Amino acid sequence: GIATISALPSLAEKEDLLERYIGKPGIGTSRVKLYVCNEPKKCLKPTAVEIELSDKDSLYAQVQKTLLSILDKIISNKGELTDEEMALIEFSQIPLISLLEIELALRGEESVASFAGDAEFIEVVCYDMVTNFMRKMLSDAKSAVDELQTAQLDNTPIERFNANVVMVQALLRDKRYTAMTKLQTIIAVKERLTQQQKVFQLGFSRFADN
């Protein structure tokens, strides 16, 4: 017989879903509604289930831990990257290794540790990673659904699904743009503070010489 499909409403369009999923230190447990498969292989009847994410289970906490582990290996120049570290690098379009290596070379261990552990920087990496991952998943899902289109008597569910994809892609694009703008601001402020520190040190050395 002819397979039929139905389109479930996107949960990503709900306000603050990504924020709840990413999490932040100190906010305690977050409640996030996600689709869960009814069985592991075909997943023909997924249902929306509300789950709880503690601070330590949040994406923020895991990205923070992974970033600091990567940094330790950069500083010591020892150790192979784990699967988690490789996944973070793969799904983030921020050149994390280069960024940390440059910061280490120019300003030293204390500065790069402060940079990698900065809450706003970690949050930016979270948004960059999760939006890129979701964009890839959306692209793969859309390609799979488009292959079913010729086999359907009624393409309304597919058209509804594709419309949802367009809206979610726009949401992810906006979230990522905001994150990248914040990263540029972080780097610009850090550079300005470094220049101010150099001016202060120069003025202090002149004062000491006199």
C-alpha positions in Angstrom: 0.0 0.0 0.0 0.9 3.7 -0.1 2.7 5.0 2.9 1.2 8.0 4.5 2.9 10.6 6.7 1.8 13.4 9.0 3.7 16.5 10.0 4.1 17.3 13.7 4.5 20.9 14.8 8.0 22.1 15.4 8.9 22.5 19.1 12.0 24.6 18.1 9.7 27.5 17.3 8.6 27.7 21.0 10.1 30.7 22.7 13.2 30.0 24.8 13.4 26.3 23.9 17.0 26.6 22.8 17.8 28.7 25.8 16.3 26.1 28.1 18.2 23.3 26.3 21.5 25.1 26.4 21.0 26.2 30.1 23.2 28.5 32.2 25.1 27.9 35.4 23.1 28.6 38.6 19.6 28.4 37.1 18.9 24.9 38.5 16.8 22.4 36.7 15.3 23.3 33.3 12.2 21.7 31.8 12.4 21.1 28.1 9.8 19.5 25.8 11.2 17.2 23.1 9.9 14.6 20.7 10.8 11.1 21.9 10.5 8.0 19.6 8.1 5.2 20.5 10.7 2.7 19.5 14.4 2.9 18.5 14.4 1.9 14.8 11.5 3.3 12.8 10.2 6.0 15.2 6.8 6.1 13.5 4.8 7.6 16.4 7.0 10.1 18.3 5.4 12.0 21.2 6.2 15.2 22.9 7.7 14.6 26.4 8.8 17.1 28.9 12.2 16.2 30.4 14.3 17.8 33.2 17.9 19.0 32.6 20.0 19.7 35.7 22.9 22.2 35.6 25.4 19.4 35.1 23.4 17.8 32.3 22.9 21.0 30.3 24.6 21.6 27.0 26.3 24.6 28.6 28.0 22.4 31.3 29.1 19.8 28.7 30.5 22.4 26.3 32.3 24.1 29.2 33.9 20.9 30.3 34.9 20.0 26.7 36.4 23.4 26.0 38.5 23.3 29.1 39.7 19.8 28.3 40.6 20.9 24.8 42.5 23.9 26.3 44.4 21.6 28.7 45.6 19.6 25.7 46.6 22.7 23.8 48.6 24.1 26.7 50.3 20.8 27.5 50.6 19.8 23.8 49.7 16.3 24.8 46.8 13.9 24.4 44.4 12.9 21.6 41.1 14.6 21.2 38.1 12.6 22.4 35.0 11.9 20.4 33.2 14.7 22.4 35.9 17.2 21.7 36.0 16.3 18.0 32.2 16.7 17.8 32.4 20.1 19.3 35.0 21.2 16.8 33.1 19.7 13.9 29.8 21.2 14.7 31.1 24.7 15.6 32.0 27.0 12.8 34.1 29.0 15.3 37.8 28.1 14.7 38.1 27.0 18.4 41.6 25.5 18.2 43.1 28.4 16.3 41.4 31.0 18.5 42.7 29.3 21.7 46.2 28.8 20.3 46.5 32.4 19.2 45.2 33.7 22.6 47.8 31.4 24.3 50.6 32.5 22.1 49.9 36.3 22.4 48.7 36.6 26.0 49.7 33.4 27.9 48.0 30.7 29.9 46.1 32.9 32.4 44.5 34.9 29.6 43.5 32.0 27.5 42.0 30.2 30.5 40.0 33.3 31.4 38.8 33.5 27.8 37.8 29.8 27.4 36.0 29.9 30.8 34.1 33.1 30.1 30.4 32.5 30.5 29.4 34.6 27.4 32.0 32.8 25.2 30.8 29.4 26.3 27.2 30.4 25.6 28.2 31.6 22.1 29.9 28.3 21.4 26.8 26.5 22.6 24.6 28.4 20.2 27.0 28.0 17.3 27.2 24.2 17.9 23.5 23.5 18.4 22.3 25.7 15.5 24.8 24.1 13.1 23.8 20.6 14.3 20.1 21.4 13.9 20.6 22.9 10.5 22.3 19.7 9.3 19.6 17.5 10.8 16.9 19.6 9.1 18.6 19.3 5.8 18.9 15.6 6.1 15.3 15.3 7.2 14.0 17.5 4.4 15.9 15.4 1.8 14.4 12.2 3.2 10.9 13.7 3.2 11.2 15.1 -0.3 11.9 11.5 -1.6 8.5 10.5 -0.3 6.6 13.3 -2.1 5.9 11.4 -5.3 4.5 8.4 -3.3 1.8 10.5 -1.6 -1.7 11.1 -2.8 -1.9 14.1 -0.5 1.2 16.2 -0.2 -0.3 18.6 2.4 1.7 17.1 5.3 4.9 17.4 3.3 4.2 21.0 2.4 3.4 21.7 6.1 6.6 20.0 7.1 8.6 22.1 4.5 7.0 25.3 5.7 8.0 24.4 9.3 11.6 23.7 8.1 11.8 27.2 6.5 10.6 28.8 9.7 13.0 26.9 11.9 15.9 27.6 9.6 15.1 31.3 9.8 15.0 31.0 13.6 18.4 29.2 13.7 19.9 31.8 11.4 18.8 34.6 13.6 20.1 32.8 16.8 23.4 32.1 15.2 23.8 35.7 13.9 23.1 37.0 17.4 25.7 34.6 18.8 28.4 35.6 16.3 27.7 39.3 16.9 28.2 38.6 20.6 31.5 36.8 19.9 32.8 39.8 17.9 31.9 42.1 20.8 33.7 39.8 23.3 36.9 39.8 21.2 36.7 43.5 20.6 36.2 44.3 24.3 39.1 42.0 25.2 41.4 43.6 22.7 40.4 47.1 24.0 41.1 46.1 27.6 44.5 44.6 26.5 45.4 47.9 24.8 44.4 49.9 27.9 46.4 47.6 30.1 49.5 48.2 27.9 49.0 52.0 28.2 48.6 51.7 32.0 51.7 49.6 32.3 53.7 52.0 30.1 52.5 55.0 32.2 53.3 53.2 35.4 56.8 52.3 34.2 57.5 55.9 33.3 56.2 57.0 36.7 58.5 54.5 38.4 61.5 55.6 36.4 60.9 59.2 37.7 
